[in-house]
Amino acid sequence: MVYAVIMAGGSGTRFWPKSTMKRPKQFLSLFGEGTMIQNTAKRIESLIPQERVMVVTNDGYVDIVREQLPKVPSENIVGEPVAKNTAPCVAVAAEMLYKKDPEAVMVVLPADHHITEPEAFNEYLKAAIEKAKAGQNLITIGINPDRPETGYGYIHGNNNSEEVLNGKKVHPVTAFKEKPNVETATEFLNSGDYYWNSGMFVWTAKTILDEIHKYLPEMYDLVKVAGEKIFTNNHQEAINGFYHSCESVSIDYGIMEHAKSVYVVPGEFGWNDVGSWTAAYELEEKDSNGNVVKAERAAFSEATKNYVSVESGKMISIVGLEGVAVVETEDAILVCKLDKDQNVKEIVQQLKEKDEFKKFL
């Protein structure tokens, strides 16, 4: 069987003030109908019904997941007591799935991506699933770059490979590259051999557990100890013990950069990781002056390429500004240049450091 593991533990700090600790962006409806996690589960339903979906999230969000994904069995919702990056998340999910189905194939997906062509996306997933079933292979979904982006990690593929599965090319991975500077990103783009790292993976539960055993042996031992109590009356106690004991490490750094049999399926399916207000601006419909207006009442003068979102119904007016985000919620207002929107997380950090401001998180 093929199962999906949706990683939904992030706090979405770059989407403050819409995204808060109580309800981060994966549980918000930012684009069209449905929240981001609902859309993640819905787009793969033709391949993986929600009965075979697992969600790994912060333990404070378990009830929100149950509310938003009622078809997902409660036993498939894992509450993390502490955030420890993606490798522990994958380890727990793999152990649980392996106990259910020793031949389980895992499709690992972040909860907060936006994909405009879900049918095309599923065709790439089918190719990756086929490769995962064919042997001890780790597969990542790459994105064909269309600009020298410095905000993403890159995957270097060996494009001399002629393998085609389900009509899609599959390349061996030569290396994973950290987020580059503009010059390096331009070189990557021009070479045609590099792809954006989407953070989406496909493998069998057994394969990834074997790789964890090889490259993260302490984590493997801990998850196997937890596995003895999983699906018993001590299930949550086992999960908590594992998370409090294991190291914090990403699946990319802990496994993918070291493993031998790694492949990339490069795709084009309208992907956006929605990692900033600029991404939100790019995805929304714009008026004749390039402004995104999500407000009941708005007036502009010599204002272009701005993102405006007002919840209160108040009149919003912008004069002489270009490339600015104005985001109002019940509790807070954000004004920032879109080309500085990565610094929003610094505002969130400042709020965390002052007790009187924590209520705005």
Secondary structure as UniProt FT lines:
FT   STRAND          2..8
FT   HELIX           13..15
FT   TURN            16..18
FT   HELIX           25..27
FT   HELIX           36..43
FT   TURN            44..47
FT   HELIX           50..52
FT   STRAND          53..58
FT   HELIX           59..61
FT   HELIX           62..68
FT   TURN            70..71
FT   HELIX           74..76
FT   STRAND          77..80
FT   HELIX           86..100
FT   TURN            102..103
FT   STRAND          105..110
FT   TURN            111..112
FT   STRAND          114..115
FT   HELIX           118..133
FT   STRAND          138..143
FT   STRAND          154..157
FT   TURN            159..160
FT   STRAND          164..165
FT   TURN            166..167
FT   STRAND          168..169
FT   STRAND          171..177
FT   HELIX           182..191
FT   STRAND          194..204
FT   HELIX           205..215
FT   HELIX           217..227
FT   TURN            228..231
FT   TURN            233..234
FT   HELIX           235..245
FT   HELIX           252..256
FT   TURN            257..258
FT   STRAND          262..267
FT   STRAND          271..272
FT   HELIX           277..283
FT   TURN            288..289
FT   STRAND          292..294
FT   STRAND          298..301
FT   STRAND          307..310
FT   STRAND          316..319
FT   STRAND          324..328
FT   STRAND          333..337
FT   HELIX           338..343
FT   HELIX           344..353
FT   HELIX           355..360
//
